[in-house]
């Protein structure tokens, strides 16, 4: 065979592989409003940057009916490319080839990609669309799952792992997103489950009720962002990548923001309601502080007592954890604590500074929360803040009561800088409740109708005011709300070279 014929054969083989399961299968994917595996990579990565690795790998098994079937690229497209010029590795499961089912060689391709990503210190992005495990390959496929999970655990905290569920993801494959750092799902076409509805003891459940993006974003908290379709989901990933570091040694990109680092936000001086129990949206405060008001919120529908996400301050990526006020109360819930603790740990792993905006009057007081394990999850939140060695700044906006305040990145568990607004109240509980307990006998015996008011004002001045906390060193400075942006930017710049050593140990157990 001549060299020209060999080149033609190579071209023909590559074209055949790139068609996956064929034109009919591709049309079926498009009819569902979805992109093919290769189209997804094209939308995700910079134009013409994708380099495929392992294109000619096919299934090795021939048992049962596999010998009669073609498995182009063994049902998964793997390789590397760039996002805004930065190296990333990515794999995209091809539902046109055996439904994208994971088999031995399919898993080996992904595991090989993980090895390369960790060597190069580059993020890895998974685009999942699979019918599950390849039954014909049995224990070989199980070995593939195990190998993949093992690689994910090794990569955890070393490189960012981003997973998008764009089609079906069931059974053991559901652990792939659960082991990832960030999870995206499409609203209409994605399904994520361990057991399908017909396998549950409840026969009334459907994929919509227990496997949809809505379910996982609101009920389980597994999903960070929900997108309408493949294209918008892939755009969301590109947006997130823009703010993340490539690995646990490098820093996140520092970009010129075009926003004045000394900007004064006069609206912050009046943003809190006059009533002590009035509600406000803490995201409006975050917008006032962030460069160009840009904030990438994660898990917006889960654990809504806490807001988590990323913003830039003078071009520097910062993770933000903020209490949210509802119905006159700002209380920590178990889901809010779980969400925040995982986010703080993620920021610490990738050297992302942490800003907390504290306004918490205690823990949610319901039987359901006690059953869920509020003490367990609140202790995880406290541990994650105390364990984190990245720069940590806390701004107390209004209420900071009891051990819930301690959990929220207080000075007592390692915050580097704690600022308070003049509106802050820092105490074991609100002043009136404290007075009613401490002076119960005097109040009952007194004829003075103003005794509660007098004692409350006295308690607020001596114990609950930000000035009392500052006099003891629990607050570093009391600042004008309008100047908050420039003060926290200055603090993070000062903390830029922070180094902190901890007692030697294998790992904590909380």
C-alpha positions as CSV (number, residue, x, y, z in Angstrom):
1,X,0.0,0.0,0.0
2,X,1.4,3.4,-1.0
3,X,2.0,6.2,1.5
4,X,-0.9,8.2,0.0
5,X,-3.3,5.3,0.4
6,X,-2.2,4.9,4.0
7,X,-2.9,8.6,4.6
8,X,-6.3,8.2,2.9
9,X,-7.0,5.2,5.1
10,X,-6.1,7.3,8.2
11,X,-8.4,10.0,7.1
12,X,-11.3,7.6,6.5
13,X,-10.8,5.9,9.8
14,X,-10.8,9.2,11.7
15,X,-14.0,10.4,9.9
16,X,-15.7,7.1,10.8
17,X,-14.7,7.5,14.4
18,X,-15.9,11.1,14.5
19,X,-19.4,10.0,13.4
20,X,-19.7,7.9,16.5
21,X,-22.8,5.7,16.3
22,X,-23.8,7.1,12.9
23,X,-26.0,9.7,11.3
24,X,-29.3,8.2,12.6
25,X,-28.1,8.2,16.2
26,X,-26.8,11.8,15.8
27,X,-30.2,12.9,14.5
28,X,-31.9,11.3,17.5
29,X,-29.6,13.3,19.8
30,X,-30.4,16.6,18.0
31,X,-34.1,15.8,18.0
32,X,-34.0,15.9,21.8
33,X,-32.5,19.4,21.7
34,X,-29.0,18.1,22.8
35,X,-25.6,18.3,21.3
36,X,-23.4,15.4,20.4
37,X,-20.3,14.5,22.5
38,X,-18.0,16.2,20.0
39,X,-20.2,19.3,19.6
40,X,-20.2,19.7,23.4
41,X,-16.4,19.8,23.4
42,X,-16.4,22.3,20.6
43,X,-18.7,24.6,22.5
44,X,-16.8,24.2,25.7
45,X,-13.3,24.8,24.5
46,X,-11.6,27.7,22.6
47,X,-12.1,27.4,18.8
48,X,-9.8,24.8,17.2
49,X,-8.0,24.1,20.5
50,X,-9.2,20.5,21.1
51,X,-6.6,17.7,20.7
52,X,-8.1,14.2,20.9
53,X,-6.3,11.5,22.8
54,X,-7.1,7.8,22.3
55,X,-9.4,8.2,19.3
56,X,-8.6,4.8,18.0
57,X,-9.3,2.9,21.2
58,X,-12.2,0.4,21.0
59,X,-13.8,-2.2,23.2
60,X,-11.5,-5.2,23.9
61,X,-14.3,-7.5,25.1
62,X,-16.1,-9.8,22.6
63,X,-18.4,-11.7,24.9
64,X,-22.1,-11.8,24.3
65,X,-23.0,-9.5,21.4
66,X,-20.1,-7.0,21.6
67,X,-18.1,-8.7,18.8
68,X,-20.9,-7.7,16.4
69,X,-20.9,-4.0,17.3
70,X,-18.5,-1.2,16.5
71,X,-17.5,1.0,19.4
72,X,-15.8,4.1,17.9
73,X,-13.6,5.7,20.6
74,X,-15.3,3.3,22.9
75,X,-18.1,5.7,23.6
76,X,-16.1,8.5,25.1
77,X,-14.2,11.4,23.5
78,X,-11.1,12.4,25.5
79,X,-8.4,15.0,25.1
80,X,-7.2,18.5,26.0
81,X,-7.7,22.1,24.8
82,X,-7.9,25.6,26.2
83,X,-10.5,27.9,27.8
84,X,-9.5,31.5,27.4
85,X,-6.0,30.2,26.6
86,X,-5.7,28.1,29.7
87,X,-5.0,24.4,29.5
88,X,-7.9,22.0,30.5
89,X,-8.5,18.3,30.0
90,X,-12.0,17.1,29.1
91,X,-13.9,14.0,28.3
92,X,-17.4,13.7,26.8
93,X,-19.4,10.5,26.8
94,X,-20.9,9.6,23.5
95,X,-24.5,8.4,23.9
96,X,-24.6,7.3,20.2
97,X,-22.1,4.5,21.0
98,X,-23.7,1.8,23.2
99,X,-25.6,4.6,25.0
100,X,-22.3,6.0,26.3
101,X,-22.1,3.0,28.7
102,X,-18.9,2.7,30.6
103,X,-16.7,-0.3,29.9
104,X,-13.1,-1.3,30.5
105,X,-11.4,0.7,27.7
106,X,-13.9,3.6,28.1
107,X,-12.8,3.9,31.8
108,X,-9.1,3.5,30.9
109,X,-9.3,6.4,28.6
110,X,-10.7,8.6,31.3
111,X,-8.2,7.4,33.9
112,X,-5.3,8.1,31.5
113,X,-6.7,11.7,31.1
114,X,-6.7,12.1,34.9
115,X,-3.1,11.1,35.0
116,X,-2.2,13.7,32.4
117,X,-4.2,16.4,34.1
118,X,-2.6,15.8,37.5
119,X,0.9,15.8,35.9
120,X,0.3,19.1,34.2
121,X,-1.7,20.6,37.0
122,X,-4.7,21.4,34.8
123,X,-8.5,21.2,35.6
124,X,-10.5,18.2,34.3
125,X,-14.0,18.6,32.9
126,X,-16.4,15.7,32.6
127,X,-19.4,15.9,30.2
128,X,-21.6,13.0,31.3
129,X,-24.3,11.3,29.1
130,X,-24.3,7.6,29.7
131,X,-26.8,4.7,30.2
132,X,-24.5,3.4,33.0
133,X,-22.3,0.4,33.2
134,X,-21.6,-1.9,30.2
135,X,-23.2,-5.2,31.3
136,X,-21.4,-7.3,28.7
137,X,-18.1,-6.4,30.4
138,X,-19.2,-7.1,33.9
139,X,-16.2,-7.2,36.3
140,X,-13.9,-5.5,33.8
141,X,-16.4,-2.6,33.7
142,X,-16.6,-2.6,37.5
143,X,-12.8,-2.4,37.6
144,X,-13.0,0.5,35.3
145,X,-15.4,2.3,37.6
146,X,-13.2,1.6,40.6
147,X,-10.1,2.9,38.8
148,X,-11.9,6.1,37.8
149,X,-13.2,6.7,41.3
150,X,-9.7,6.2,42.7
151,X,-8.3,8.7,40.2
152,X,-10.9,11.2,41.3
153,X,-10.0,10.8,45.0
154,X,-6.3,11.4,44.2
155,X,-7.2,14.5,42.2
156,X,-9.4,15.9,44.9
157,X,-7.9,19.1,46.2
158,X,-5.1,19.0,43.6
159,X,-6.9,20.1,40.4
160,X,-10.5,21.4,40.0
161,X,-12.9,18.7,38.9
162,X,-15.9,20.0,37.1
163,X,-18.8,17.8,36.0
164,X,-21.7,18.5,33.8
165,X,-24.6,16.0,33.7
166,X,-26.1,16.6,30.2
167,X,-28.0,13.4,29.7
168,X,-28.6,10.2,31.8
169,X,-26.2,9.5,34.7
170,X,-27.4,6.5,36.8
171,X,-26.1,3.8,39.1
172,X,-22.4,3.9,39.9
173,X,-21.9,6.7,37.4
174,X,-23.7,9.0,39.9
175,X,-20.6,9.0,42.0
176,X,-18.6,10.8,39.4
177,X,-20.4,14.1,40.0
178,X,-20.5,13.5,43.7
179,X,-16.7,13.2,43.8
180,X,-16.3,16.4,41.8
181,X,-15.8,19.9,43.0
182,X,-18.5,21.5,40.9
183,X,-21.6,20.0,39.3
184,X,-23.8,21.4,36.5
185,X,-27.0,20.0,35.1
186,X,-29.4,20.8,32.3
187,X,-33.0,21.4,33.3
188,X,-34.8,19.4,30.7
189,X,-32.6,16.5,29.5
190,X,-30.4,15.5,32.5
191,X,-31.2,12.7,34.9
192,X,-29.0,11.9,37.9
193,X,-29.8,8.9,40.2
194,X,-28.5,5.9,42.0
195,X,-31.7,3.8,41.6
196,X,-34.2,4.4,38.9
197,X,-37.8,5.2,40.0
198,X,-39.0,1.7,39.3
199,X,-36.4,0.2,41.7
200,X,-37.6,2.3,44.7
201,X,-39.9,1.1,47.4
202,X,-42.1,4.1,46.5
203,X,-43.8,3.5,43.2
204,X,-45.1,7.0,42.8
205,X,-41.7,8.6,42.0
206,X,-40.6,9.7,38.5
207,X,-37.4,10.9,37.1
208,X,-38.7,14.5,37.4
209,X,-39.4,14.1,41.1
210,X,-36.2,12.3,42.2
211,X,-33.5,12.6,39.4
212,X,-34.0,16.0,37.8
213,X,-31.8,19.1,38.0
214,X,-34.5,20.8,40.1
215,X,-34.5,18.0,42.6
216,X,-30.7,17.9,43.0
217,X,-30.3,21.7,43.1
218,X,-32.9,22.1,45.8
219,X,-33.2,18.8,47.8
220,X,-29.8,17.1,47.8
221,X,-27.5,20.1,47.1
222,X,-25.4,18.1,44.7
223,X,-25.8,20.5,41.8
224,X,-24.1,23.9,41.9
225,X,-25.8,25.4,38.7
226,X,-28.7,24.6,36.5
227,X,-28.8,25.5,32.8
228,X,-31.6,25.4,30.3
229,X,-29.7,23.5,27.7
230,X,-26.2,22.1,26.7
231,X,-25.0,25.4,25.2
232,X,-25.8,27.5,28.2
233,X,-24.4,24.9,30.6
234,X,-21.1,24.8,28.7
235,X,-21.0,28.6,28.8
236,X,-21.5,28.6,32.6
237,X,-18.5,26.2,32.9
238,X,-16.3,28.6,30.9
239,X,-17.4,31.4,33.1
240,X,-16.5,29.5,36.3
241,X,-13.2,28.4,34.8
242,X,-12.3,32.1,34.4
243,X,-12.3,32.6,38.1
244,X,-10.6,29.4,39.3
245,X,-6.9,28.5,39.6
246,X,-5.6,25.6,37.5
247,X,-4.4,23.6,40.6
248,X,-3.7,23.8,44.3
249,X,-0.3,25.5,43.8
250,X,-1.1,28.2,41.3
251,X,-3.2,31.2,42.1
252,X,-6.5,32.1,40.3
253,X,-6.0,34.6,37.4
254,X,-5.8,38.2,38.6
255,X,-7.5,40.4,36.0
256,X,-7.8,44.1,35.6
257,X,-11.3,44.9,36.8
258,X,-11.7,48.4,35.7
259,X,-13.6,49.0,38.9
260,X,-12.2,51.6,41.4
261,X,-10.7,49.7,44.4
262,X,-11.5,52.8,46.6
263,X,-15.1,53.0,45.4
264,X,-17.5,54.2,48.1
265,X,-21.0,52.7,48.1
266,X,-23.2,55.2,49.9
267,X,-26.2,52.8,49.5
268,X,-24.6,50.5,52.1
269,X,-25.1,53.2,54.8
270,X,-28.8,52.7,54.6
271,X,-29.2,49.2,53.2
272,X,-30.1,47.5,56.5
273,X,-33.8,47.9,57.5
274,X,-34.5,50.2,60.5
275,X,-36.3,47.3,62.3
276,X,-34.0,45.0,64.1
277,X,-35.8,42.0,62.6
278,X,-36.3,43.4,59.1
279,X,-35.3,41.5,56.0
280,X,-32.9,42.4,53.3
281,X,-31.1,40.5,50.5
282,X,-27.5,40.0,51.4
283,X,-26.7,39.5,47.6
284,X,-27.3,43.3,47.2
285,X,-24.4,43.9,49.6
286,X,-22.2,41.4,47.8
287,X,-22.9,43.2,44.5
288,X,-22.0,46.5,46.1
289,X,-18.6,45.1,47.2
290,X,-17.6,43.0,44.2
291,X,-15.8,44.2,41.1
292,X,-18.4,45.4,38.6
293,X,-21.1,43.8,40.8
294,X,-20.3,40.4,39.4
295,X,-21.0,37.4,41.6
296,X,-21.1,33.7,40.7
297,X,-23.5,32.1,43.1
298,X,-23.3,28.3,43.8
299,X,-26.1,26.1,45.1
300,X,-28.5,29.0,45.0
301,X,-31.5,26.8,45.8
302,X,-30.0,24.7,48.5
303,X,-29.3,25.7,52.1
304,X,-30.7,29.2,51.5
305,X,-29.9,30.4,55.0
306,X,-26.4,30.9,53.6
307,X,-25.2,32.4,50.3
308,X,-22.0,31.0,48.8
309,X,-20.1,31.9,45.6
310,X,-17.2,33.7,44.0
311,X,-16.5,37.3,43.2
312,X,-13.5,39.4,42.4
313,X,-12.1,42.2,44.6
314,X,-9.7,44.4,42.7
315,X,-9.2,41.5,40.3
316,X,-8.5,38.9,43.1
317,X,-10.8,35.8,43.3
318,X,-12.5,35.6,46.7
319,X,-14.9,33.0,48.0
320,X,-17.9,34.6,49.8
321,X,-20.0,33.1,52.6
322,X,-22.9,35.2,53.8
323,X,-25.9,34.8,56.1
324,X,-29.3,35.4,54.5
325,X,-32.3,36.9,56.3
326,X,-35.8,35.4,55.9
327,X,-39.0,36.3,57.7
328,X,-37.3,38.4,60.2
329,X,-34.7,35.7,61.1
330,X,-31.2,34.9,60.0
331,X,-30.5,31.5,61.4
332,X,-28.1,28.7,60.4
333,X,-29.7,25.5,59.2
334,X,-28.1,22.1,58.7
335,X,-28.2,22.4,54.9
336,X,-26.8,25.9,55.1
337,X,-23.9,24.7,57.3
338,X,-23.3,21.7,55.0
339,X,-23.2,23.9,51.9
340,X,-20.9,26.5,53.5
341,X,-18.5,24.0,55.1
342,X,-17.9,22.3,51.8
343,X,-17.4,25.6,50.0
344,X,-14.9,26.8,52.6
345,X,-12.9,23.6,52.3
346,X,-12.9,23.9,48.5
347,X,-11.6,27.5,48.8
348,X,-8.9,26.5,51.2
349,X,-7.8,23.6,49.0
350,X,-7.3,25.9,46.0
351,X,-5.8,28.9,47.9
352,X,-8.8,31.2,47.4
353,X,-9.2,33.9,50.1
354,X,-12.5,33.8,52.1
355,X,-14.8,36.8,53.0
356,X,-17.7,36.2,55.3
357,X,-20.6,38.6,55.8
358,X,-22.1,37.8,59.2
359,X,-25.6,38.4,60.3
360,X,-26.8,35.4,62.4
361,X,-29.0,35.3,65.4
362,X,-28.6,31.6,66.1
363,X,-29.5,28.2,64.8
364,X,-32.9,27.2,63.3
365,X,-35.0,25.9,66.2
366,X,-37.1,23.1,64.8
367,X,-37.4,19.4,65.5
368,X,-36.7,18.6,61.9
369,X,-33.3,20.4,62.1
370,X,-32.5,18.4,65.3
371,X,-33.3,15.2,63.5
372,X,-31.2,16.2,60.5
373,X,-28.2,16.7,62.7
374,X,-27.8,20.4,63.1
375,X,-25.0,20.0,65.7
376,X,-23.1,17.7,63.3
377,X,-23.3,20.1,60.3
378,X,-22.6,23.2,62.4
379,X,-19.5,21.6,63.8
380,X,-18.4,20.8,60.3
381,X,-18.8,24.5,59.4
382,X,-16.8,25.6,62.5
383,X,-14.1,23.0,61.6
384,X,-13.8,24.1,58.0
385,X,-13.3,27.8,59.0
386,X,-10.8,26.9,61.8
387,X,-8.9,24.5,59.5
388,X,-8.6,26.9,56.6
389,X,-5.2,28.6,56.3
390,X,-6.1,31.0,53.5
391,X,-6.6,34.7,54.2
392,X,-9.9,35.1,56.0
393,X,-11.8,38.3,56.6
394,X,-15.1,38.7,58.4
395,X,-17.5,41.7,58.3
396,X,-20.2,41.6,61.0
397,X,-23.2,43.4,59.5
398,X,-25.9,43.2,62.1
399,X,-26.5,40.3,64.5
400,X,-23.8,38.0,65.7
401,X,-25.3,35.9,68.5
402,X,-24.1,32.8,70.3
403,X,-22.2,29.8,69.0
404,X,-23.7,30.4,65.5
405,X,-21.6,33.6,65.4
406,X,-18.6,31.6,66.5
407,X,-19.1,29.2,63.6
408,X,-19.2,32.1,61.1
409,X,-15.5,32.7,60.7
410,X,-15.2,34.6,64.0
411,X,-11.9,35.8,65.5
412,X,-12.2,33.0,68.0
413,X,-11.7,30.3,65.3
414,X,-9.0,32.0,63.2
415,X,-10.3,34.9,61.2
416,X,-7.4,37.1,60.3
417,X,-9.4,40.3,60.3
418,X,-12.9,41.0,61.7
419,X,-14.6,44.3,60.9
420,X,-18.0,45.4,62.2
421,X,-20.5,47.9,61.0
422,X,-21.8,50.3,63.6
423,X,-25.1,48.4,63.3
424,X,-23.5,45.2,64.6
425,X,-24.7,43.6,67.8
426,X,-22.3,40.9,69.2
427,X,-23.5,38.8,72.1
428,X,-24.7,35.5,73.4
429,X,-28.2,36.4,72.5
430,X,-30.3,39.5,71.8
431,X,-30.2,42.0,74.6
432,X,-33.8,41.9,75.6
433,X,-33.8,38.1,75.9
434,X,-30.6,38.2,78.0
435,X,-32.1,40.8,80.3
436,X,-35.3,38.9,80.8
437,X,-33.2,35.9,82.0
438,X,-30.6,37.7,84.1
439,X,-33.1,40.1,85.8
440,X,-36.1,37.8,85.9
441,X,-36.6,38.2,89.7
442,X,-36.0,42.0,89.7
443,X,-38.4,42.5,86.8
444,X,-41.1,40.5,88.5
445,X,-40.7,42.4,91.7
446,X,-40.3,45.9,90.2
447,X,-43.1,48.4,89.7
448,X,-41.1,50.3,87.1
449,X,-42.6,49.6,83.7
450,X,-39.4,50.8,82.1
451,X,-37.1,48.4,83.9
452,X,-36.7,46.1,80.9
453,X,-36.0,49.0,78.5
454,X,-33.4,50.4,80.9
455,X,-31.7,47.1,81.5
456,X,-31.7,46.3,77.8
457,X,-30.0,49.6,76.9
458,X,-27.5,49.0,79.6
459,X,-26.7,45.4,78.4
460,X,-26.4,46.7,74.8
461,X,-23.9,49.3,75.8
462,X,-21.8,47.1,78.1
463,X,-21.9,43.7,76.3
464,X,-23.6,43.7,72.9
465,X,-22.3,46.8,71.1
466,X,-19.5,46.5,68.5
467,X,-17.4,48.9,70.6
468,X,-17.6,46.5,73.6
469,X,-16.3,43.7,71.3
470,X,-13.6,45.9,69.9
471,X,-12.4,46.9,73.3
472,X,-11.7,43.2,74.0
473,X,-10.0,42.7,70.7
474,X,-12.7,40.5,69.2
475,X,-13.3,43.1,66.5
476,X,-10.3,44.7,64.7
477,X,-12.1,47.8,63.6
478,X,-15.6,49.3,63.3
479,X,-16.0,50.7,59.8
480,X,-18.5,52.8,57.8
481,X,-20.5,50.5,55.7
482,X,-20.0,52.7,52.6
483,X,-16.2,52.1,52.9
484,X,-16.4,48.3,53.3
485,X,-15.1,47.6,49.8
486,X,-11.8,49.5,50.1
487,X,-11.2,48.2,53.6
488,X,-11.6,44.5,52.8
489,X,-9.5,44.9,49.6
490,X,-6.7,46.5,51.7
491,X,-7.0,43.6,54.2
492,X,-6.7,40.9,51.5
493,X,-3.7,42.7,49.9
494,X,-2.0,42.8,53.3
495,X,-2.8,39.1,53.8
496,X,-1.5,38.1,50.3
497,X,1.7,36.6,51.6
498,X,0.1,34.9,54.6
499,X,1.8,31.7,55.8
500,X,0.4,29.6,58.6
501,X,1.6,26.2,60.0
502,X,-0.5,23.7,61.9
503,X,0.3,20.7,64.1
504,X,1.5,17.8,62.0
505,X,-1.1,15.1,61.4
506,X,-2.4,12.9,58.7
507,X,-5.8,14.6,58.5
508,X,-8.6,15.7,60.8
509,X,-11.6,13.5,61.6
510,X,-14.5,16.0,61.6
